[in-house]
Amino acid sequence: MVSPDAVSATPDHGILYQRIDHANAGDRAGVLPILREYFASIGEPGTADERYTRLYLDNPAQQACTFVATDGATGEVVGITSLFPRPVWVRGQTFLGAIGGDGYVTPRYRRRGIITKLHREALRAMNDRHEAVSFMFGPPEPNNLKALLQAGASQVGHVQRFVRPFTARGFGGARATAFATLGQPLAWALGPRKSTLRLIELGEHPDARVDRVWQATIDALAGRDQVVPVRDAVFYAWRFGRGEQRGYVVLDGDTPVATVALERNGQQAAIVDVTAPPRWMTRAYRAVLDACRGVDSVHVELHVPCTRLQMMLYRLAFLPRARKPFQVQTDRNHPAYDTLVRPDAWRYMWGDGDVFHVL
């Protein structure tokens, strides 16, 4: 049960809306059951507890901002949404934004507008001048998008998945069958170029080379209307230092020129992050493709429209696949509002989100 003094509760037809305190044992005990229910409902039972520790409690930026709906009669938590704080570089300044995630209402309480009210509670908190988090962003699940828009979010472009086949199987579906007869000649034609750059795996502790790449990246973007979630050494160590997604530094000789994060699953690989100054971006992607040699396909998902990156992916023989909307929720008085709602300003990838495996 959520502690009654976590935040003043607002009743609405028997439902209480509250912000919970992750430092409070009673609040934690109220949140975990609905998180377990949510992840079981999407086919990932057993992942909620680890996710809660890593994403809600251990986030180096700040613990999660979580809002719950509670049945006033029973004390049961019946709805939840969370903000996972994330520093974001916007037009030369760093603001504390947040990924929105884990929006869920238990089935028997749906169609009451609960999730929309939870999103409004989150927006109200972000508008509070005492709140460090000032905006929320990310690609929501389809059943959450309508509620977010009703609560005041703006749709800001899309994220799109791309695939780079290395073999006939890498095309997937009917295309894989159609191209299978080409066999070895097709694999030779699709094979990646050899790169002179090297990928060195990073560990669980912050690495100064990551900070050098991040500084070079924002130096190169100085003066541009760009929005880039911060990908410094602290973030890389926390996000990619363990688990299925691993971080690497890309070296030209002994000089760090990019950082990347990869996930592998059988004969597929995913590029979860690539951070580099624009002049190194294509060579960094080529180095990643070379490092993934031997798989059937390499996948990447990034924000569009980002015309330069899209054209680079096409030149590297990536094929477009499914896409979904990207949203930003913030107050119109935010000092960077005009940039935050510009679709072509965002540079966002899988690794900037709250998903720890994508394959």
C-alpha positions as CSV (number, residue, x, y, z in Angstrom):
1,M,0.0,0.0,0.0
2,V,1.3,3.5,-0.9
3,S,2.1,5.6,2.2
4,P,-0.6,8.3,2.6
5,D,2.1,11.0,3.3
6,A,4.2,10.4,0.2
7,V,2.4,13.3,-1.5
8,S,-1.0,14.9,-1.0
9,A,-3.5,12.6,-2.8
10,T,-6.1,13.9,-5.2
11,P,-9.4,11.8,-5.1
12,D,-11.3,11.2,-8.3
13,H,-14.4,8.9,-8.1
14,G,-12.8,6.8,-5.5
15,I,-9.3,6.7,-7.2
16,L,-6.4,8.5,-5.5
17,Y,-3.6,9.9,-7.6
18,Q,-0.3,10.2,-5.8
19,R,3.4,10.6,-6.4
20,I,5.3,7.9,-4.5
21,D,8.6,8.0,-2.6
22,H,11.0,5.3,-3.7
23,A,12.9,5.7,-0.4
24,N,9.8,4.6,1.5
25,A,9.5,0.8,2.0
26,G,5.7,1.0,2.0
27,D,5.7,2.8,-1.3
28,R,8.1,0.3,-2.8
29,A,5.8,-2.5,-1.7
30,G,2.9,-0.9,-3.4
31,V,4.7,-0.3,-6.7
32,L,6.3,-3.7,-7.3
33,P,3.0,-5.8,-7.6
34,I,1.6,-3.6,-10.4
35,L,5.0,-3.6,-12.1
36,R,5.1,-7.4,-11.9
37,E,1.5,-7.5,-13.3
38,Y,2.5,-5.2,-16.2
39,F,5.5,-7.1,-17.3
40,A,3.7,-10.4,-17.0
41,S,1.0,-9.0,-19.3
42,I,3.6,-8.2,-22.0
43,G,5.3,-11.6,-21.8
44,E,8.2,-10.6,-19.6
45,P,7.5,-12.2,-16.2
46,G,10.3,-12.1,-13.7
47,T,11.9,-8.9,-15.1
48,A,10.1,-6.3,-12.9
49,D,12.3,-6.6,-9.8
50,E,15.6,-6.2,-11.6
51,R,14.2,-3.4,-13.7
52,Y,12.9,-1.6,-10.6
53,T,16.4,-1.7,-8.9
54,R,18.3,-0.7,-12.0
55,L,16.1,1.8,-13.6
56,Y,14.0,3.2,-10.7
57,L,16.6,3.3,-7.9
58,D,20.1,3.2,-9.4
59,N,19.6,5.8,-12.2
60,P,22.7,8.1,-11.8
61,A,20.7,11.1,-12.9
62,Q,18.0,10.8,-10.2
63,Q,15.6,8.2,-9.0
64,A,12.5,7.7,-11.0
65,C,9.5,10.0,-10.6
66,T,6.5,7.7,-10.2
67,F,2.8,8.4,-10.0
68,V,0.2,5.8,-9.1
69,A,-3.5,5.5,-9.0
70,T,-4.9,3.8,-5.9
71,D,-8.4,2.4,-5.2
72,G,-9.4,4.5,-2.2
73,A,-11.6,1.7,-0.8
74,T,-9.1,-1.1,-1.0
75,G,-5.7,0.6,-1.0
76,E,-4.7,-1.4,-4.1
77,V,-2.4,0.3,-6.6
78,V,-4.3,0.0,-10.0
79,G,-2.4,2.3,-12.3
80,I,1.2,3.6,-12.7
81,T,3.4,5.8,-14.9
82,S,7.0,6.8,-14.4
83,L,9.5,9.3,-15.5
84,F,13.2,8.1,-15.7
85,P,15.4,11.2,-15.5
86,R,17.9,11.8,-18.2
87,P,20.2,14.8,-18.8
88,V,19.7,16.2,-22.3
89,W,21.9,18.6,-24.3
90,V,19.6,21.2,-25.9
91,R,21.1,23.9,-28.1
92,G,24.2,24.2,-25.9
93,Q,22.5,23.9,-22.5
94,T,21.9,20.8,-20.4
95,F,18.4,20.2,-19.0
96,L,17.1,17.3,-17.0
97,G,14.5,15.6,-19.1
98,A,13.0,12.1,-18.6
99,I,12.0,9.1,-20.5
100,G,8.4,8.2,-19.9
101,G,7.6,4.6,-19.3
102,D,5.8,1.7,-17.6
103,G,2.4,3.3,-18.2
104,Y,-0.2,0.7,-17.2
105,V,-3.7,0.3,-15.7
106,T,-4.9,-3.1,-14.4
107,P,-7.6,-4.3,-16.8
108,R,-10.7,-4.1,-14.5
109,Y,-10.0,-0.4,-13.9
110,R,-9.6,0.6,-17.6
111,R,-11.8,3.0,-19.5
112,R,-12.0,5.5,-16.6
113,G,-9.4,7.9,-17.9
114,I,-6.9,6.8,-15.2
115,I,-3.8,6.7,-17.4
116,T,-4.6,10.2,-18.8
117,K,-4.9,11.6,-15.3
118,L,-1.6,10.0,-14.3
119,H,0.1,11.6,-17.3
120,R,-1.4,14.9,-16.2
121,E,-0.1,14.5,-12.7
122,A,3.4,14.0,-14.3
123,L,3.0,17.1,-16.4
124,R,1.9,19.1,-13.4
125,A,5.0,18.0,-11.5
126,M,7.3,19.0,-14.4
127,N,5.7,22.4,-14.5
128,D,6.6,22.9,-10.8
129,R,9.6,25.3,-10.6
130,H,11.0,23.2,-7.8
131,E,11.0,20.0,-9.9
132,A,14.3,19.2,-11.6
133,V,12.8,17.3,-14.5
134,S,11.4,19.8,-16.9
135,F,10.2,17.6,-19.9
136,M,9.4,14.1,-20.8
137,F,10.1,12.4,-24.2
138,G,10.2,9.1,-26.0
139,P,8.3,6.7,-28.2
140,P,5.3,5.5,-26.2
141,E,3.5,2.2,-26.5
142,P,0.6,2.6,-29.0
143,N,-2.1,2.3,-26.2
144,N,-0.4,5.1,-24.3
145,L,-0.1,7.7,-27.1
146,K,-3.7,8.9,-27.1
147,A,-3.6,9.4,-23.3
148,L,-0.3,11.3,-23.6
149,L,-1.7,13.6,-26.3
150,Q,-4.8,14.2,-24.3
151,A,-2.6,15.1,-21.3
152,G,-0.8,17.8,-23.2
153,A,2.1,16.0,-25.1
154,S,3.1,16.8,-28.6
155,Q,3.9,14.3,-31.3
156,V,7.4,15.2,-32.5
157,G,8.4,13.0,-35.5
158,H,8.8,9.2,-35.3
159,V,11.4,6.6,-34.5
160,Q,12.1,4.2,-37.3
161,R,13.7,0.8,-37.4
162,F,16.2,0.0,-40.2
163,V,17.8,-3.4,-41.0
164,R,21.0,-4.1,-42.8
165,P,20.9,-7.7,-44.2
166,F,24.2,-9.6,-44.5
167,T,22.6,-12.8,-45.8
168,A,19.4,-13.9,-47.5
169,R,17.9,-14.8,-44.1
170,G,18.6,-11.2,-43.0
171,F,15.9,-9.9,-45.2
172,G,13.3,-11.8,-43.2
173,G,9.9,-13.2,-44.4
174,A,9.2,-13.9,-48.0
175,R,12.2,-12.0,-49.2
176,A,14.5,-14.4,-47.3
177,T,12.9,-17.3,-49.2
178,A,13.1,-15.5,-52.5
179,F,16.8,-14.6,-52.1
180,A,17.9,-17.9,-50.6
181,T,18.7,-19.4,-54.0
182,L,21.4,-16.7,-54.4
183,G,23.3,-18.1,-51.4
184,Q,27.0,-17.3,-51.3
185,P,27.1,-14.7,-54.1
186,L,24.4,-12.6,-52.2
187,A,26.3,-13.0,-48.9
188,W,29.5,-11.8,-50.7
189,A,27.7,-8.8,-52.2
190,L,26.1,-7.8,-48.8
191,G,29.2,-8.3,-46.7
192,P,30.4,-5.2,-44.9
193,R,33.6,-3.3,-45.8
194,K,36.7,-3.9,-43.8
195,S,37.3,-1.0,-41.3
196,T,40.6,0.3,-40.0
197,L,38.9,1.4,-36.8
198,R,38.8,-0.9,-33.7
199,L,36.0,-1.5,-31.2
200,I,37.2,-2.0,-27.6
201,E,34.6,-3.1,-25.0
202,L,34.0,-0.9,-22.1
203,G,33.4,-2.0,-18.5
204,E,31.1,-1.2,-15.6
205,H,33.2,1.9,-14.5
206,P,33.2,5.3,-16.2
207,D,35.9,5.6,-18.9
208,A,37.5,8.9,-19.6
209,R,37.6,8.1,-23.4
210,V,33.8,8.2,-23.4
211,D,33.8,11.7,-22.0
212,R,36.3,12.7,-24.7
213,V,34.0,11.5,-27.4
214,W,31.0,13.2,-25.9
215,Q,32.8,16.5,-25.5
216,A,34.0,16.3,-29.1
217,T,30.4,15.6,-30.2
218,I,28.8,18.5,-28.5
219,D,31.7,20.8,-29.6
220,A,30.9,19.9,-33.2
221,L,27.2,20.6,-32.6
222,A,27.8,24.0,-31.0
223,G,25.5,26.6,-32.5
224,R,23.1,24.1,-33.9
225,D,19.5,23.6,-32.9
226,Q,20.0,20.0,-31.8
227,V,18.6,17.9,-29.0
228,V,20.9,15.0,-27.9
229,P,20.4,13.0,-24.7
230,V,23.7,13.1,-22.8
231,R,25.9,10.0,-23.5
232,D,28.9,10.6,-21.2
233,A,31.0,8.2,-19.2
234,V,28.7,7.9,-16.2
235,F,25.7,7.2,-18.5
236,Y,27.6,4.6,-20.6
237,A,28.9,2.7,-17.5
238,W,25.4,2.6,-16.0
239,R,23.5,1.8,-19.1
240,F,25.8,-0.4,-21.1
241,G,28.3,-1.7,-18.5
242,R,26.3,-4.9,-17.8
243,G,23.4,-6.8,-19.3
244,E,22.7,-7.7,-22.9
245,Q,23.6,-4.2,-24.4
246,R,27.3,-3.6,-24.2
247,G,29.3,-0.4,-24.7
248,Y,32.4,0.0,-26.8
249,V,34.9,2.8,-27.6
250,V,35.8,3.1,-31.3
251,L,39.5,3.9,-31.8
252,D,41.4,5.3,-34.7
253,G,44.8,4.1,-33.7
254,D,44.8,5.1,-30.1
255,T,42.4,8.0,-30.5
256,P,38.8,7.6,-29.4
257,V,36.5,8.8,-32.2
258,A,33.1,7.3,-31.3
259,T,31.3,5.3,-28.7
260,V,28.8,2.6,-29.6
261,A,26.5,0.1,-27.9
262,L,25.5,-3.2,-29.3
263,E,23.2,-6.1,-28.5
264,R,23.5,-9.6,-30.0
265,N,20.9,-12.3,-30.1
266,G,21.8,-15.4,-32.2
267,Q,22.2,-14.4,-35.8
268,Q,21.0,-10.8,-35.2
269,A,22.7,-7.7,-33.9
270,A,21.3,-4.3,-32.9
271,I,23.1,-1.0,-32.9
272,V,21.7,0.5,-29.7
273,D,23.8,3.7,-29.7
274,V,26.4,5.6,-31.9
275,T,27.8,8.8,-30.5
276,A,30.4,10.6,-32.6
277,P,31.0,14.1,-34.1
278,P,29.3,14.3,-37.5
279,R,32.5,13.9,-39.5
280,W,33.2,10.5,-37.8
281,M,29.6,9.1,-38.0
282,T,29.8,7.2,-41.3
283,R,33.2,5.6,-40.4
284,A,31.8,4.7,-36.9
285,Y,28.9,2.8,-38.5
286,R,31.2,1.1,-40.9
287,A,33.3,-0.1,-38.0
288,V,30.2,-1.4,-36.2
289,L,29.1,-3.3,-39.3
290,D,32.5,-4.8,-39.7
291,A,32.5,-5.9,-36.0
292,C,29.1,-7.6,-36.6
293,R,30.4,-9.7,-39.5
294,G,29.0,-13.2,-39.4
295,V,25.4,-12.3,-38.4
296,D,22.4,-12.4,-40.7
297,S,21.3,-8.8,-40.1
298,V,22.0,-5.7,-38.1
299,H,19.2,-3.5,-36.8
300,V,19.0,0.1,-35.7
301,E,16.2,2.4,-34.5
302,L,16.6,6.2,-34.5
303,H,14.5,9.3,-34.6
304,V,13.3,10.6,-37.9
305,P,13.3,13.0,-39.6
306,C,17.1,13.4,-39.2
307,T,17.8,13.7,-42.9
308,R,21.6,13.4,-42.7
309,L,21.5,10.2,-40.7
310,Q,18.7,8.6,-42.8
311,M,20.7,9.2,-46.0
312,M,23.8,7.8,-44.4
313,L,21.9,4.6,-43.5
314,Y,20.6,4.3,-47.0
315,R,24.1,4.6,-48.4
316,L,25.2,1.8,-46.0
317,A,22.4,-0.4,-47.5
318,F,20.0,-0.3,-44.5
319,L,16.4,-0.9,-45.4
320,P,13.5,1.0,-43.6
321,R,11.1,-1.0,-41.5
322,A,8.3,-0.2,-39.0
323,R,8.1,3.2,-37.3
324,K,6.1,4.6,-34.4
325,P,5.4,8.1,-33.0
326,F,7.7,10.0,-30.8
327,Q,6.3,12.4,-28.2
328,V,7.5,15.3,-26.1
329,Q,5.6,16.5,-23.0
330,T,6.5,19.9,-21.6
331,D,5.2,23.3,-20.8
332,R,5.1,26.0,-23.5
333,N,7.1,28.3,-21.2
334,H,10.1,25.9,-21.1
335,P,13.1,28.0,-22.3
336,A,13.9,25.4,-25.0
337,Y,10.3,24.7,-26.0
338,D,10.7,25.6,-29.7
339,T,13.7,23.3,-30.1
340,L,12.2,20.4,-28.1
341,V,9.1,20.2,-30.4
342,R,11.1,20.4,-33.6
343,P,11.2,17.0,-35.2
344,D,14.4,17.6,-37.1
345,A,16.3,18.7,-34.0
346,W,16.2,15.3,-32.2
347,R,19.0,12.8,-32.2
348,Y,17.6,9.8,-30.3
349,M,18.4,6.1,-30.5
350,W,17.3,2.8,-28.8
351,G,19.9,3.3,-26.0
352,D,18.4,6.6,-25.0
353,G,15.2,4.9,-23.9
354,D,14.2,2.6,-21.0
355,V,14.4,-0.8,-22.9
356,F,17.3,-3.1,-22.0
357,H,16.8,-5.5,-24.8
358,V,15.5,-4.9,-28.3
359,L,16.0,-8.2,-30.2
